[in-house]
């Protein structure tokens, strides 16, 4: 008999930006865990995935992400903090956050 995964019940919460974080959309994949991302403020930033997330995350152009601008050069560089799945990114777009 095959193992069946239990059905998920309850409400899943969508993580929203906190503090200095903002929403963005991946425009271009540059390689070496670096991306060109357009933030909600309209600025394009060179973003990277920190080492603790690098192996676990798969991304593609058009994905919605949360970025945190650096303290140095905040208009040019940022870190990717969170990547939304399809369902959550559709909800964020539908609600008008991006």
Steps between C-alpha positions, in 0.01 A plus 500: 500500500637840402545769760245779466588851603238646736287776350599848608232670699481849638614833368851553367643843562687685228824659617502874438799741505607632840714803583737586214388204286305549176339294226671449166484301177795312350592652162819312415704210637869590493649180646696434820180553705463856372197661338384830358178585685262794463372609840163647581663845501590457131877471547696209356739337743768234479380242754652185638373201693683464835689175555249349743231493226713436192464122474130479584352754261410480131398823329410618151434829324172654610497358854382733777751540785562703812830688495688688770722786373853516636605772744779592256373588148129439582388618153726252318532179705279277713456150642214264412321422825196303382372345177125454453350186348242526219195512724637766733637717217159490328338612827751786541436620143121465537498709817700775325816489710709481182 
